[in-house]
């Protein structure tokens, strides 16, 4: 006697997909290259895709977002330092 229950059938259960989300990985890679703004956008897209598809990469996407924010701060600091240096040496 078979006790088949379609609610608990392995074929209908949402399986966790193998591998990491590409957007999450791209967020981390662009953040490590100190490219501003891009890793933040890719990180949020990657987190949403991880939630929707079940792929791994939520932590990688969050790391990309945090490092992306750090990249923006570093670029802003360089910009302010450059403008200060330029203004002090040109007499403006």
SULDAVEN-V258663 format. One record per residue. N is the residue number from 1. RES is the residue in one letter. NEAR is the number of other C-alpha atoms within 12 Angstrom. D_LAST is the distance of its C-alpha to the last C-alpha in Angstrom with 1 decimal. Layout:
n=N res=RES near=NEAR d_last=D_LAST
n=N res=RES near=NEAR d_last=D_LAST
This chain:
n=1 res=X near=3 d_last=90.3
n=2 res=X near=4 d_last=86.7
n=3 res=X near=8 d_last=84.3
n=4 res=X near=9 d_last=81.6
n=5 res=X near=10 d_last=79.0
n=6 res=X near=10 d_last=76.4
n=7 res=X near=11 d_last=73.9
n=8 res=X near=11 d_last=73.7
n=9 res=X near=12 d_last=74.1
n=10 res=X near=11 d_last=71.8
n=11 res=X near=10 d_last=71.1
n=12 res=X near=10 d_last=69.6
n=13 res=X near=11 d_last=67.5
n=14 res=X near=14 d_last=63.8
n=15 res=X near=13 d_last=63.2
n=16 res=X near=15 d_last=60.0
n=17 res=X near=17 d_last=58.6
n=18 res=X near=12 d_last=58.0
n=19 res=X near=15 d_last=54.6
n=20 res=X near=26 d_last=51.0
n=21 res=X near=32 d_last=49.1
n=22 res=X near=25 d_last=46.9
n=23 res=X near=32 d_last=44.0
n=24 res=X near=37 d_last=44.0
n=25 res=X near=33 d_last=44.0
n=26 res=X near=32 d_last=41.2
n=27 res=X near=41 d_last=39.2
n=28 res=X near=38 d_last=39.7
n=29 res=X near=26 d_last=39.0
n=30 res=X near=31 d_last=35.7
n=31 res=X near=33 d_last=34.6
n=32 res=X near=25 d_last=35.4
n=33 res=X near=21 d_last=33.2
n=34 res=X near=26 d_last=30.3
n=35 res=X near=28 d_last=30.0
n=36 res=X near=28 d_last=28.4
n=37 res=X near=27 d_last=30.4
n=38 res=X near=29 d_last=33.3
n=39 res=X near=37 d_last=35.4
n=40 res=X near=36 d_last=35.2
n=41 res=X near=28 d_last=36.7
n=42 res=X near=37 d_last=39.2
n=43 res=X near=37 d_last=40.2
n=44 res=X near=32 d_last=41.1
n=45 res=X near=28 d_last=43.0
n=46 res=X near=35 d_last=44.7
n=47 res=X near=34 d_last=45.8
n=48 res=X near=23 d_last=47.2
n=49 res=X near=23 d_last=49.1
n=50 res=X near=30 d_last=50.5
n=51 res=X near=21 d_last=51.8
n=52 res=X near=18 d_last=53.3
n=53 res=X near=21 d_last=54.9
n=54 res=X near=20 d_last=55.6
n=55 res=X near=27 d_last=53.9
n=56 res=X near=26 d_last=52.3
n=57 res=X near=34 d_last=48.6
n=58 res=X near=32 d_last=47.6
n=59 res=X near=23 d_last=46.3
n=60 res=X near=35 d_last=44.5
n=61 res=X near=38 d_last=42.8
n=62 res=X near=31 d_last=41.7
n=63 res=X near=29 d_last=40.4
n=64 res=X near=39 d_last=38.4
n=65 res=X near=38 d_last=37.0
n=66 res=X near=29 d_last=36.0
n=67 res=X near=31 d_last=34.5
n=68 res=X near=34 d_last=32.7
n=69 res=X near=28 d_last=31.1
n=70 res=X near=23 d_last=30.1
n=71 res=X near=27 d_last=28.6
n=72 res=X near=25 d_last=26.5
n=73 res=X near=18 d_last=25.3
n=74 res=X near=20 d_last=24.6
n=75 res=X near=19 d_last=22.6
n=76 res=X near=18 d_last=20.5
n=77 res=X near=14 d_last=19.9
n=78 res=X near=15 d_last=18.9
n=79 res=X near=14 d_last=16.5
n=80 res=X near=14 d_last=14.9
n=81 res=X near=14 d_last=14.9
n=82 res=X near=14 d_last=13.5
n=83 res=X near=15 d_last=10.5
n=84 res=X near=15 d_last=10.1
n=85 res=X near=14 d_last=10.6
n=86 res=X near=14 d_last=8.4
n=87 res=X near=12 d_last=5.2
n=88 res=X near=11 d_last=6.9
n=89 res=X near=10 d_last=7.9
n=90 res=X near=9 d_last=5.5
n=91 res=X near=8 d_last=3.8
n=92 res=X near=9 d_last=0.0
